[in-house]
Structures are given as structure tokens and as C-alpha cells.
Amino acid sequence: MAAKMDKGVYTAPGPVDLVHEWAYLPDLAKAFVGLAENLDKLGSYEALNFPGHAVTDLEIKAAAEKALGRTLKLTSMPWWVLRAGSPFVAMWREIVSMSYLRFEPHRLVSARLEGIIGTIPHTPLDRAVADALDDIGVAATDGVSKAACNGKPHYPTDYPNRRLGKDHAKIKCYSAAPSKGAQRCTLSSTKLRVKSCPSAATPATRSG
């Protein structure tokens, strides 16, 4: 899906109008933490579904376009290539074995999981897609992430390589881009990517 997104292409793994279930991994991790905190509510064996985002590829594409600030060309995954190569590539063979999920609409229910941990963690789709793209290094049109700071480019003040996490309250946002030759920074949910040294700019807003 995202392999060619930085080149303006969205690759749909199946029919674009079929509902498919997606899990935003930070939400799934929180669900696991919730289970660990409620071990006394678990039986000797549990089969639990995690309801993430039951959406179509068209909805995912729209969220990606909103995050990136540009229109994406729609193409389809060449399943015939994976099928032809599956006898020789183990990963392709496993992907093909699960391909039926891309051609049948489905969604997951959560009654049991919700009964154990309470409210199911759920990040809104637009934010989940924007953060996911940022995490894999797919930048916005101008090369600056717009996921934080309400869609405005952001330039952290203390930019050296260090882990930042999700605390955007510590990040100042600037309406003016750094001067020519200055370093441009983008914020990932796990790390700060330094692309070139921020120059002085007038703080416009503070996120968080």
C-alpha cells in the first residue's frame, strides 16, 4: 500500500470498495496492556478480536491524501506476481495464503474484549494514518510532516537526535519555514528526523 506512496501512488491490495479491518498498532498495544492489567478477568483460554478501523481502501487513501496534502494515484497490487513467485519466496507464499481476506468484506466485533478492558483504544482514522505515514518516513508534499501542530509544518526547538514520543506539548510550531540552508526537521512518533539546522523563526502556536 505505502511502498510507492512517497512517489504519489497508493497501491490497493484488493477491491477498493470492500470493508477491511485494520489495527493501528499503538491502539492494539494499549489493548494488550489492558489485558495484562485484568488477568483476573480472563479465562483459561480466550480468543479475542480487536476492532480497529473497519474501512475501505478508498477511505484509507483519502486519509493518506489528507495527511500528505496531495492526491494519490490509485493502482492495484499485482497478485499474479506474488502467486507466481510463491513457490520460491516463503513470505510471498504466506501473503498469498491470506489473500482471501482482501476479497471478502469483513469486520471484527469486540464485546468480550470490551468487557475485560473497558473502552477499546481507538485513534481516529485520519490521525492514525498520518502518524503511521510519518513513522515509515513518508513526508508531506514539502518534505515537512504536518501530522502534528494541526496540519502546520513544525520545527522543534531542541532538534538534536533524541527520542520524543507523543508529547507534542513540548514542540513549538512555526508558521515561517527556516531560512535557506537551515536544517528542516520532521517529528515521528518515536524519533526526530533531522534533515538539514533550524534557524530562528517566530513561534506561532504550541501544540498539545
C-alpha positions in Angstrom: 0.0 0.0 0.0 2.6 2.5 1.1 5.6 1.3 -0.9 5.2 3.9 -3.6 3.2 6.5 -1.6 6.2 8.9 -1.5 6.0 8.8 -5.3 2.3 9.7 -5.2 0.9 6.2 -5.7 -1.5 4.3 -3.5 -1.5 0.5 -4.1 -4.8 -1.1 -3.2 -4.4 -4.8 -2.2 -7.9 -5.6 -3.3 -11.3 -4.2 -4.4 -11.2 -0.6 -3.2 -14.9 -0.5 -2.0 -14.7 -3.6 0.3 -14.6 -3.1 4.0 -11.4 -4.5 5.6 -10.4 -4.5 9.3 -7.2 -2.6 10.2 -5.5 -2.3 13.6 -3.5 0.8 14.5 -0.6 -0.8 16.4 -0.4 1.8 19.3 -4.1 1.1 20.0 -3.5 -2.7 19.8 -0.6 -2.3 22.2 -2.8 -0.4 24.7 -5.3 -3.2 24.5 -2.6 -5.7 25.4 -1.6 -3.6 28.4 -5.3 -3.5 29.4 -5.4 -7.3 29.3 -2.3 -7.6 31.4 -3.9 -5.3 33.9 -7.0 -7.5 34.1 -5.7 -11.0 34.2 -8.2 -12.0 36.9 -11.0 -11.5 34.3 -9.5 -13.9 31.8 -10.5 -17.5 31.4 -8.1 -20.3 31.0 -8.4 -19.8 27.2 -9.6 -16.6 25.4 -10.0 -15.8 21.7 -10.3 -12.1 21.4 -10.9 -9.8 18.5 -9.5 -6.3 18.3 -11.9 -4.0 16.4 -9.7 -1.3 14.9 -10.8 0.5 11.7 -13.3 -1.3 9.5 -12.8 0.9 6.4 -12.4 0.6 2.6 -9.2 1.3 0.7 -10.9 4.4 -0.6 -11.2 5.7 3.0 -7.6 4.8 3.7 -6.5 6.6 0.5 -8.5 9.7 1.4 -6.9 9.8 4.9 -3.4 9.4 3.4 -4.1 12.2 0.9 -5.3 14.5 3.7 -2.1 13.7 5.7 0.2 14.2 2.7 -1.6 17.2 1.2 -1.7 15.8 -2.3 -3.8 13.5 -4.5 -2.5 9.9 -4.9 -2.8 7.8 -8.0 -4.6 4.6 -7.4 -3.1 1.3 -8.6 -3.8 -2.4 -7.7 -1.4 -4.9 -6.2 -0.1 -7.4 -8.8 -1.3 -10.6 -7.1 -0.3 -12.7 -10.1 3.4 -11.8 -9.4 3.1 -13.0 -5.8 1.3 -16.2 -6.8 4.0 -16.9 -9.5 6.8 -16.4 -7.0 5.2 -18.0 -4.0 6.8 -21.4 -4.6 10.2 -19.7 -4.3 9.6 -17.0 -1.7 8.2 -18.1 1.6 6.9 -14.6 2.6 5.0 -14.3 -0.7 3.5 -17.8 -0.2 2.2 -16.7 3.2 0.8 -13.5 1.9 -1.0 -15.3 -0.9 -2.4 -17.8 1.6 -4.1 -14.9 3.4 -5.2 -13.0 0.2 -8.8 -14.1 0.6 -9.2 -11.5 3.3 -8.6 -8.8 0.7 -11.5 -10.0 -1.5 -14.2 -10.6 1.2 -15.7 -7.7 3.2 -15.4 -8.3 7.0 -15.2 -6.5 10.3 -14.5 -7.7 13.9 -16.7 -7.4 17.0 -15.4 -6.6 20.4 -18.0 -7.5 23.1 -15.6 -9.8 25.1 -12.5 -7.6 24.8 -14.5 -4.6 25.9 -16.0 -6.5 28.8 -12.5 -7.2 30.0 -10.6 -3.9 29.5 -13.4 -1.4 29.2 -13.3 1.2 26.3 -11.4 -0.1 23.3 -8.4 2.1 22.4 -9.3 3.9 19.2 -7.3 6.6 17.4 -9.3 8.5 14.8 -8.5 7.2 11.3 -7.0 10.5 9.9 -4.6 10.8 12.9 -3.7 7.0 12.8 -2.9 7.2 9.1 -0.9 10.4 9.4 1.1 9.1 12.3 1.7 5.8 10.5 3.0 7.5 7.4 5.2 9.7 9.5 6.6 6.6 11.3 7.6 5.0 8.0 9.2 8.1 6.7 6.6 9.2 4.1 6.8 13.0 4.1 4.3 15.7 3.2 4.5 17.4 -0.1 7.1 20.0 1.1 9.1 17.4 2.9 7.8 18.5 6.3 5.5 16.4 8.5 2.1 18.0 9.0 0.7 15.4 11.4 1.4 17.5 14.4 0.6 21.2 15.0 -2.9 20.9 13.4 -1.6 20.5 9.9 1.1 23.2 10.0 4.7 22.5 9.4 6.6 22.2 12.7 10.2 22.9 13.6 11.2 21.6 17.0 13.3 24.0 19.0 15.5 21.3 20.6 16.1 19.3 17.5 19.2 17.1 18.0 18.6 13.4 17.6 16.7 12.2 20.6 13.5 10.2 21.3 10.5 12.5 21.7 7.5 10.2 21.9 4.0 11.6 21.6 4.3 14.6 23.9 3.7 17.3 21.3 3.2 19.9 24.1 7.0 20.2 24.2 7.2 21.1 20.5 6.8 24.6 19.3 5.2 25.2 15.9 6.3 27.9 13.5 4.4 29.4 10.6 7.6 30.5 8.9 9.9 28.0 7.3 13.6 28.1 8.3 15.9 30.3 6.1 17.6 28.8 3.1 20.4 26.4 4.1 18.8 25.8 7.6 18.0 22.4 8.8 14.5 21.1 8.4 13.1 18.7 11.0 10.2 16.3 11.0 8.6 14.7 14.0 8.0 11.0 14.2 6.0 9.3 17.0 9.3 7.6 18.0 12.2 9.8 16.8 13.2 13.1 15.4 14.4 13.1 11.9 16.9 15.9 11.2 17.1 16.6 7.5 19.4 19.7 7.5 20.0 23.3 11.5 16.9 25.3 12.4 17.3 29.0 12.1 15.4 31.5 14.3 11.7 31.8 13.5 8.8 33.4 15.3 6.7 30.9 17.3 3.2 30.8 16.0 1.4 28.2 18.0 2.1 25.5 20.5 0.6 22.1 20.0 -0.9 19.8 22.7 
